[in-house]
Amino acid sequence: MKPRQTFIVQSAYVGRDGQPRCYVKNRDTPLLTDTLLNEGDAVVIRGDRAERPK
């Protein structure tokens, strides 16, 4: 199993469409999430989605 790089959430919000999103450090575009995250949470990026590491 290869190690996954984690990123730190800089800000999180709910978009106009009701989908939670977040910005991570060193990324310019927002990422979709399943749940609303908190600033400082660690996430793994998969495509255009951010997930909490398992």
HELIX and SHEET records of a PDB file:
SHEET    1   A 5 LEU A  31  LEU A  32  0                                        
SHEET    2   A 5 PRO A  20  VAL A  24 -1                                        
SHEET    3   A 5 THR A   6  VAL A  14 -1                                        
SHEET    4   A 5 ALA A  42  ARG A  46 -1                                        
SHEET    5   A 5 ARG A  49  GLU A  51 -1                                        
END                                                                             
